[in-house]
């Protein structure tokens, strides 16, 4: 779905649940003993009704200071086997290194609670945090900056929340840390790899005419000067195009920790229809570009119904039409089920003009042998490009570079706001046996969050 005002149009497309007074169960969270930190934090288990759609639970791990910042934690979801004990370790390290109150939103994602239920649940938990935790000692609401972090499906939902709940002048997500996020559910296992020059155009136009890999802030002066026009001379013989390099999905999709078959299988469980893959809230990379694929639907019965009824034709006309139809060439046979077909992707302007959306700070991690690394690197590129364009517009009221030095300046600023970390292997925080340095990585994320969530940080 295409949305210019994401949260508001999302609420129109899917009825958002209303908040009601939750039932609070106060208890201590049980977890494995962890030597680096003493004593488990005080934890509250909160049950939040979701209208007629059941309820979700939220776990609040309180910080030692009542005025501490708030960090939302979104679990990795059903892609991995049960890792509740490892999650407790991750939350303990995050809480100690960030000095923040950690709020785990236990969103639902299963064959019973398919998309968009996970998005609804995260937004419901976020609204509850604003309503009940952003209060001073006199129970008065105050404006605050929050952080969000997660990996895999939790990283996808954290990306969605950070891209939409970051409006200036309100409670907002000001820092996001995601690890191996699933930001595009259109996986490449169903489509052949095609050279970019050979990709067909999408069936429907998009918001811009810029290819997704083109810089939308580049100046038009080079085109006006004709610098992109080839110089006259002896024509060179065209070489056969090189085969594109294998994607991360192809190279690392057979790993034992996060295999591609598992990701594809979970996608079939979590989505009702293939069309839902393309929604921007479920595949947040589509905020920045159109999909790399499109659905080819079978020919509908209403098309045949609109054709001339056979009973109105005499028998000779029917035989003639049927005879010549068998000799038609290049007849495209419609598939029985909707199929994915690769197409050219185009860049999208995000945030939209005229909104108060200001993208937060980002700390994005990927494993060098992760099948999702290509998507993660693309997310970094897209966010940096949008941050650079937004800073250029806010500082100079322009949307295009004037010279290469100006371009480099804003791109350096964007790299400071969007940090990319890479590590060996898959690099998941909750798969600690395959990631021996997980504690160092999580401590770094917590320290980064602590700095970004300070009231005076700019």
C-alpha positions as a printed NumPy array, in Angstrom:
array([[  0.   ,   0.   ,   0.   ],
       [  1.225,   3.439,  -0.836],
       [  1.059,   5.936,   1.985],
       [  2.24 ,   9.515,   2.262],
       [  1.397,   9.804,   5.966],
       [  2.345,   6.314,   7.133],
       [  0.839,   5.994,  10.605],
       [ -2.405,   7.781,   9.818],
       [ -3.111,   5.945,   6.584],
       [ -2.064,   2.694,   8.236],
       [ -4.762,   3.291,  10.833],
       [ -7.292,   3.815,   8.061],
       [ -6.264,   0.672,   6.184],
       [ -6.295,  -1.548,   9.257],
       [ -8.486,  -0.726,  12.229],
       [ -6.074,   0.043,  15.052],
       [ -6.992,  -1.272,  18.495],
       [ -8.024,   1.18 ,  21.185],
       [ -6.28 ,   1.282,  24.493],
       [ -8.03 ,   0.394,  27.686],
       [ -6.798,   0.179,  31.234],
       [ -4.357,  -2.76 ,  31.378],
       [ -4.117,  -5.37 ,  34.061],
       [ -0.723,  -5.215,  35.791],
       [  0.923,  -8.213,  37.394],
       [  3.978,  -7.287,  39.433],
       [  6.629,  -9.957,  39.759],
       [ 10.306, -10.656,  39.358],
       [ 11.569, -11.771,  35.941],
       [ 13.347, -15.104,  36.087],
       [ 16.448, -15.574,  33.982],
       [ 19.696, -17.461,  33.955],
       [ 22.33 , -16.291,  36.419],
       [ 24.601, -13.809,  34.711],
       [ 27.937, -13.148,  36.342],
       [ 28.603,  -9.662,  35.002],
       [ 25.548,  -8.048,  36.59 ],
       [ 24.209,  -8.497,  40.092],
       [ 20.562,  -9.069,  40.833],
       [ 17.685,  -9.293,  38.402],
       [ 15.888,  -6.011,  37.663],
       [ 12.423,  -5.308,  38.988],
       [ 10.028,  -6.393,  36.286],
       [  6.347,  -5.828,  35.647],
       [  4.243,  -8.031,  33.382],
       [  1.425,  -5.998,  31.861],
       [ -1.534,  -7.397,  29.955],
       [ -2.892,  -4.949,  27.36 ],
       [ -6.315,  -5.687,  25.804],
       [ -6.558,  -5.302,  22.056],
       [-10.277,  -4.805,  21.55 ],
       [-11.807,  -8.027,  20.289],
       [ -8.443,  -9.302,  19.05 ],
       [ -7.248, -10.769,  22.343],
       [ -4.391,  -9.061,  24.169],
       [ -0.626,  -8.693,  24.274],
       [  1.839,  -8.64 ,  27.153],
       [  4.515,  -6.075,  27.852],
       [  7.464,  -6.689,  30.198],
       [  8.938,  -3.606,  31.874],
       [ 12.474,  -4.05 ,  33.253],
       [ 12.891,  -0.996,  35.436],
       [ 16.153,   0.898,  35.591],
       [ 17.777,   1.82 ,  38.886],
       [ 16.837,   5.491,  38.448],
       [ 13.176,   6.486,  38.009],
       [ 14.016,   9.223,  35.482],
       [ 15.952,   6.905,  33.159],
       [ 15.286,   6.847,  29.409],
       [ 13.107,   4.139,  27.866],
       [ 14.337,   1.571,  25.364],
       [ 11.863,  -0.66 ,  23.529],
       [ 13.   ,  -4.208,  22.814],
       [ 11.263,  -6.314,  20.148],
       [ 11.942, -10.097,  20.223],
       [ 13.325, -11.826,  17.097],
       [ 10.05 , -13.648,  16.453],
       [  9.231, -17.206,  15.358],
       [ 12.023, -17.415,  12.767],
       [ 14.334, -18.82 ,  15.462],
       [ 13.634, -21.61 ,  17.953],
       [ 12.779, -20.632,  21.497],
       [ 15.524, -18.373,  22.855],
       [ 13.835, -16.864,  25.911],
       [ 16.883, -17.436,  28.143],
       [ 19.208, -15.797,  25.621],
       [ 16.792, -12.863,  25.375],
       [ 17.004, -12.378,  29.133],
       [ 20.787, -12.143,  28.837],
       [ 20.517,  -9.615,  26.003],
       [ 18.045,  -7.493,  27.998],
       [ 20.289,  -7.602,  31.093],
       [ 23.296,  -6.395,  29.096],
       [ 21.235,  -3.707,  27.372],
       [ 19.785,  -2.477,  30.661],
       [ 23.201,  -2.27 ,  32.351],
       [ 25.034,  -0.606,  29.445],
       [ 22.268,   1.858,  28.523],
       [ 21.064,   2.659,  32.074],
       [ 17.553,   2.629,  30.58 ],
       [ 14.242,   1.043,  31.433],
       [ 13.764,  -1.809,  28.945],
       [ 10.232,  -2.452,  27.665],
       [  9.812,  -5.737,  25.826],
       [  6.722,  -5.714,  23.584],
       [  5.654,  -9.329,  23.103],
       [  3.951,  -8.95 ,  19.756],
       [  2.083, -11.889,  18.265],
       [  3.238, -13.512,  15.021],
       [  1.983, -16.962,  14.009],
       [ -0.407, -18.751,  11.675],
       [ -3.226, -17.54 ,  13.93 ],
       [ -1.921, -13.964,  14.247],
       [ -0.721, -13.167,  10.765],
       [  0.298,  -9.774,   9.392],
       [ -0.695,  -7.012,  10.009],
       [ -1.25 ,  -8.221,  13.615],
       [  2.481,  -7.886,  14.554],
       [  2.421,  -4.252,  13.365],
       [ -0.782,  -3.589,  15.318],
       [  0.71 ,  -5.101,  18.472],
       [  3.912,  -3.052,  18.312],
       [  1.963,   0.18 ,  17.782],
       [ -0.352,  -0.791,  20.646],
       [  2.611,  -1.363,  22.967],
       [  4.205,   1.91 ,  21.854],
       [  0.98 ,   3.809,  22.616],
       [  0.811,   2.151,  26.035],
       [  4.37 ,   3.255,  26.851],
       [  3.523,   6.85 ,  25.981],
       [  0.337,   6.771,  28.019],
       [  1.631,   5.062,  31.177],
       [  5.421,   5.356,  31.423],
       [  6.079,   8.899,  30.219],
       [  4.83 ,  10.393,  33.483],
       [  6.654,  12.399,  36.138],
       [  6.362,  11.961,  39.905],
       [  3.127,  13.97 ,  39.816],
       [  1.627,  11.703,  37.107],
       [  1.912,  14.456,  34.535],
       [  2.828,  13.491,  30.955],
       [  6.116,  14.743,  29.583],
       [  7.704,  14.676,  26.151],
       [ 10.58 ,  12.241,  25.689],
       [ 12.833,  10.592,  23.156],
       [ 12.773,   6.812,  23.074],
       [ 14.954,   4.111,  21.59 ],
       [ 14.011,   0.841,  19.898],
       [ 16.041,  -2.253,  19.069],
       [ 15.491,  -5.746,  17.727],
       [ 16.699,  -8.375,  15.294],
       [ 15.099, -10.391,  12.472],
       [ 11.305,  -9.838,  12.619],
       [ 11.843,  -7.637,  15.669],
       [ 14.36 ,  -5.651,  13.625],
       [ 11.817,  -5.27 ,  10.833],
       [  9.163,  -3.992,  13.23 ],
       [ 11.697,  -1.731,  14.951],
       [ 12.592,  -0.245,  11.555],
       [  8.911,   0.338,  10.795],
       [  8.382,   2.04 ,  14.154],
       [ 11.491,   4.212,  13.841],
       [ 10.558,   5.359,  10.32 ],
       [  6.996,   6.354,  11.222],
       [  7.056,   7.438,  14.892],
       [  9.734,  10.129,  14.609],
       [  7.78 ,  13.359,  14.2  ],
       [  9.296,  16.509,  15.65 ],
       [  7.481,  18.154,  18.554],
       [  6.073,  14.858,  19.864],
       [  7.166,  11.791,  21.764],
       [  9.342,  10.122,  19.186],
       [ 11.789,   7.349,  18.404],
       [ 15.12 ,   9.168,  18.284],
       [ 17.471,   6.158,  18.085],
       [ 17.096,   2.714,  16.512],
       [ 19.434,  -0.288,  16.689],
       [ 18.59 ,  -3.266,  14.463],
       [ 20.48 ,  -6.485,  13.791],
       [ 19.873,  -8.527,  10.616],
       [ 16.403,  -7.004,  10.109],
       [ 13.993,  -8.609,   7.642],
       [ 13.17 ,  -5.385,   5.822],
       [ 11.961,  -7.004,   2.577],
       [  9.819, -10.147,   2.555],
       [ 10.117, -10.449,  -1.237],
       [ 12.897, -13.027,  -1.086],
       [ 15.007, -13.719,  -4.189],
       [ 14.701, -17.493,  -4.04 ],
       [ 11.647, -17.462,  -6.302],
       [ 13.105, -15.217,  -9.007],
       [ 16.087, -15.561, -11.346],
       [ 19.002, -13.135, -11.051],
       [ 18.876, -10.691, -13.99 ],
       [ 21.298,  -7.952, -15.028],
       [ 19.946,  -4.527, -14.1  ],
       [ 19.978,  -3.443, -17.756],
       [ 17.691,  -6.33 , -18.695],
       [ 15.052,  -5.812, -16.007],
       [ 11.561,  -5.094, -17.34 ],
       [  9.577,  -2.055, -16.278],
       [  6.929,  -2.553, -13.562],
       [  3.349,  -2.824, -14.728],
       [  2.383,   0.269, -12.741],
       [  4.308,   3.515, -12.412],
       [  5.718,   4.737,  -9.139],
       [  6.343,   8.059,  -7.467],
       [  9.6  ,   8.976,  -9.222],
       [ 11.413,   8.243, -12.457],
       [ 14.737,   7.671, -10.663],
       [ 16.02 ,   4.089, -10.539],
       [ 16.463,   2.857,  -6.992],
       [ 20.275,   2.886,  -7.27 ],
       [ 20.42 ,   6.461,  -8.608],
       [ 21.15 ,   9.521,  -6.473],
       [ 17.955,  11.606,  -6.388],
       [ 19.88 ,  14.608,  -5.064],
       [ 22.372,  14.695,  -7.945],
       [ 22.558,  17.899,  -9.972],
       [ 21.081,  18.193, -13.43 ],
       [ 24.033,  20.298, -14.636],
       [ 25.971,  17.31 , -15.938],
       [ 23.06 ,  16.304, -18.128],
       [ 22.571,  19.876, -19.306],
       [ 26.268,  20.135, -20.25 ],
       [ 26.05 ,  16.883, -22.119],
       [ 28.757,  15.196, -20.071],
       [ 26.865,  11.943, -20.188],
       [ 26.791,  11.937, -23.984],
       [ 29.42 ,   9.563, -25.433],
       [ 32.204,  11.221, -27.38 ],
       [ 32.467,  10.497, -31.106],
       [ 35.114,   8.025, -32.115],
       [ 35.626,   4.504, -33.257],
       [ 32.827,   2.28 , -32.107],
       [ 33.848,  -0.393, -29.702],
       [ 32.541,  -3.85 , -30.045],
       [ 30.074,  -4.649, -27.326],
       [ 31.174,  -7.29 , -24.92 ],
       [ 28.87 ,  -9.91 , -23.58 ],
       [ 27.507,  -8.767, -20.203],
       [ 29.09 , -10.397, -17.189],
       [ 26.951, -12.602, -15.052],
       [ 25.885, -10.787, -11.887],
       [ 27.654, -11.89 ,  -8.697],
       [ 25.757, -14.254,  -6.416],
       [ 23.519, -12.61 ,  -3.874],
       [ 23.971, -13.106,  -0.135],
       [ 20.837, -15.23 ,  -0.225],
       [ 22.446, -17.544,  -2.791],
       [ 25.848, -17.609,  -1.116],
       [ 24.73 , -18.109,   2.496],
       [ 21.154, -19.372,   2.26 ],
       [ 22.184, -22.908,   3.239],
       [ 23.673, -21.994,   6.615],
       [ 22.574, -23.988,   9.653],
       [ 21.633, -21.014,  11.878],
       [ 19.318, -19.025,   9.607],
       [ 18.637, -20.993,   6.4  ],
       [ 16.718, -19.46 ,   3.55 ],
       [ 14.202, -22.302,   3.56 ],
       [ 13.272, -21.433,   7.142],
       [ 12.746, -17.769,   6.247],
       [ 10.611, -18.656,   3.227],
       [  8.608, -21.16 ,   5.247],
       [  7.891, -18.646,   7.999],
       [  6.813, -16.098,   5.407],
       [  4.204, -18.532,   4.089],
       [  2.914, -18.955,   7.633],
       [  2.858, -15.278,   8.618],
       [  1.16 , -13.843,   5.524],
       [ -2.339, -14.516,   4.245],
       [ -1.692, -13.374,   0.672],
       [  1.421, -12.652,  -1.422],
       [  0.188,  -9.058,  -1.876],
       [  0.885,  -8.411,   1.807],
       [  4.656,  -8.796,   1.25 ],
       [  4.674,  -5.443,  -0.551],
       [  3.122,  -3.379,   2.243],
       [  5.504,  -0.724,   3.526],
       [  4.788,  -1.515,   7.161],
       [  5.697,  -5.179,   6.707],
       [  8.615,  -4.595,   4.283],
       [  9.903,  -1.172,   5.426],
       [ 12.555,  -0.97 ,   2.661],
       [  9.593,  -0.099,   0.425],
       [  9.36 ,   3.283,   2.118],
       [ 12.491,   4.134,   0.097],
       [ 12.028,   2.199,  -3.148],
       [  9.426,   0.28 ,  -5.085],
       [  9.595,  -3.532,  -4.921],
       [ 12.103,  -5.474,  -6.993],
       [  9.274,  -7.763,  -8.079],
       [  5.618,  -7.678,  -9.01 ],
       [  2.816, -10.184,  -8.832],
       [  1.475, -11.714, -12.04 ],
       [ -2.143, -12.645, -11.412],
       [ -4.14 , -15.297, -13.293],
       [ -6.749, -14.177, -15.758],
       [ -9.961, -13.533, -13.883],
       [-13.274, -15.124, -14.633],
       [-14.88 , -11.717, -15.078],
       [-12.706, -11.193, -18.186],
       [-14.269, -14.235, -19.773],
       [-17.713, -13.124, -18.658],
       [-17.265,  -9.842, -20.496],
       [-16.52 , -11.629, -23.767],
       [-19.159, -12.358, -26.415],
       [-21.395, -15.267, -25.347],
       [-21.088, -18.276, -27.598],
       [-24.827, -18.724, -27.869],
       [-25.086, -15.399, -29.728],
       [-22.774, -16.691, -32.489],
       [-23.682, -19.186, -35.127],
       [-21.84 , -22.467, -35.247],
       [-19.611, -21.464, -38.201],
       [-18.431, -18.278, -36.439],
       [-17.621, -20.246, -33.28 ],
       [-15.594, -22.797, -35.25 ],
       [-13.723, -20.067, -37.105],
       [-12.789, -18.202, -33.915],
       [-11.64 , -21.375, -32.187],
       [ -9.658, -22.415, -35.277],
       [ -7.71 , -19.181, -35.666],
       [ -7.109, -18.871, -31.925],
       [ -4.987, -22.012, -32.051],
       [ -2.589, -20.348, -34.527],
       [ -2.036, -17.137, -32.534],
       [  1.582, -16.533, -31.647],
       [  3.134, -15.174, -28.455],
       [  0.104, -16.059, -26.366],
       [  0.859, -15.359, -22.682],
       [ -0.659, -18.128, -20.624],
       [ -1.757, -16.765, -17.276],
       [ -0.538, -18.704, -14.249],
       [ -2.95 , -20.633, -12.098],
       [ -1.64 , -18.913,  -8.932],
       [ -0.104, -15.433,  -8.5  ],
       [  3.606, -15.532,  -9.289],
       [  6.48 , -13.163,  -8.526],
       [  8.275, -11.638, -11.488],
       [ 11.354,  -9.424, -11.257],
       [ 11.105,  -5.821, -12.437],
       [ 12.986,  -2.548, -12.227],
       [ 12.759,  -0.704,  -8.892],
       [ 12.404,   3.059,  -8.538],
       [ 13.413,   5.345,  -5.689],
       [ 10.805,   6.914,  -3.424],
       [ 11.007,  10.196,  -1.55 ],
       [ 10.9  ,   9.538,   2.168],
       [ 10.089,  11.348,   4.387],
       [  7.347,  12.949,   2.298],
       [  7.481,  16.706,   1.786],
       [  5.448,  18.773,   4.231],
       [  5.664,  16.323,   7.146],
       [  7.377,  16.745,  10.515],
       [  9.139,  13.399,  10.19 ],
       [ 12.837,  13.592,  11.07 ],
       [ 14.659,  10.286,  10.764],
       [ 16.343,   9.106,  13.983],
       [ 19.921,   7.987,  14.606],
       [ 20.644,   4.436,  13.476],
       [ 22.95 ,   1.621,  14.574],
       [ 22.584,  -1.214,  12.058],
       [ 24.396,  -4.564,  12.31 ],
       [ 24.695,  -7.426,   9.862],
       [ 26.638, -10.658,   9.711],
       [ 29.098, -11.02 ,   6.852],
       [ 27.732, -14.524,   6.177],
       [ 24.075, -13.657,   6.711],
       [ 21.592, -14.337,   3.883],
       [ 19.966, -11.02 ,   4.822],
       [ 23.13 ,  -8.927,   4.508],
       [ 22.259,  -7.533,   1.061],
       [ 18.964,  -6.17 ,   2.378],
       [ 20.688,  -4.711,   5.438],
       [ 23.325,  -2.943,   3.314],
       [ 20.601,  -1.595,   1.053],
       [ 18.689,  -0.275,   4.074],
       [ 21.811,   1.574,   5.246],
       [ 22.275,   3.099,   1.793],
       [ 18.647,   4.206,   1.535],
       [ 18.499,   5.757,   5.008],
       [ 21.789,   7.584,   4.514],
       [ 20.561,   8.99 ,   1.221],
       [ 17.325,  10.232,   2.802],
       [ 19.154,  11.705,   5.809],
       [ 21.581,  13.561,   3.534],
       [ 18.747,  14.952,   1.393],
       [ 16.785,  15.994,   4.489],
       [ 19.775,  17.823,   6.003],
       [ 20.507,  19.525,   2.687],
       [ 16.923,  20.744,   2.444],
       [ 16.791,  21.947,   6.066],
       [ 20.101,  23.852,   5.758],
       [ 19.763,  25.317,   2.268],
       [ 16.113,  24.825,   1.219],
       [ 17.35 ,  22.795,  -1.742],
       [ 17.012,  19.137,  -2.686],
       [ 20.   ,  18.827,  -5.072],
       [ 23.762,  19.088,  -4.708],
       [ 25.565,  22.082,  -6.205],
       [ 29.041,  20.569,  -6.253],
       [ 30.919,  17.467,  -5.265],
       [ 32.327,  19.009,  -2.066],
       [ 28.823,  19.784,  -0.809],
       [ 27.697,  16.271,  -1.661],
       [ 30.606,  14.73 ,   0.245],
       [ 29.935,  16.954,   3.26 ],
       [ 26.317,  15.89 ,   3.688],
       [ 27.101,  12.255,   2.977],
       [ 29.699,  12.293,   5.768],
       [ 27.11 ,  13.749,   8.132],
       [ 24.663,  11.031,   7.103],
       [ 27.273,   8.328,   7.825],
       [ 27.617,   9.682,  11.366],
       [ 23.868,   9.419,  11.884],
       [ 23.573,   5.96 ,  10.305],
       [ 26.276,   3.605,  11.6  ],
       [ 26.915,   0.242,   9.949],
       [ 28.525,  -2.602,  11.899],
       [ 29.509,  -5.963,  10.443],
       [ 30.706,  -9.109,  12.152],
       [ 31.74 , -12.593,  11.179],
       [ 29.078, -15.253,  10.758],
       [ 25.357, -14.491,  11.046],
       [ 25.925, -12.233,  14.05 ],
       [ 22.628, -12.749,  15.9  ],
       [ 22.467, -11.57 ,  19.515],
       [ 20.226, -14.44 ,  20.617],
       [ 22.261, -17.206,  18.916],
       [ 25.136, -16.869,  21.353],
       [ 26.821, -20.2  ,  20.661],
       [ 27.385, -19.097,  17.055],
       [ 28.262, -15.517,  18.026],
       [ 30.82 , -15.575,  20.857],
       [ 31.207, -11.777,  20.718],
       [ 27.492, -11.077,  21.185],
       [ 28.042,  -9.477,  24.604],
       [ 30.543,  -6.955,  23.244],
       [ 28.166,  -6.066,  20.407],
       [ 25.152,  -5.633,  22.702],
       [ 27.168,  -3.588,  25.207],
       [ 28.222,  -1.319,  22.34 ],
       [ 24.593,  -0.881,  21.296],
       [ 23.602,  -0.075,  24.892],
       [ 26.36 ,   2.513,  25.304],
       [ 25.414,   4.039,  21.933],
       [ 21.761,   4.208,  23.029],
       [ 22.682,   5.804,  26.346],
       [ 24.429,   8.651,  24.566],
       [ 21.708,   9.174,  21.927],
       [ 18.88 ,   9.2  ,  24.471],
       [ 20.39 ,  11.952,  26.592],
       [ 18.087,  15.012,  26.551],
       [ 20.776,  17.373,  25.318],
       [ 22.224,  15.126,  22.598],
       [ 22.082,  16.607,  19.08 ]])
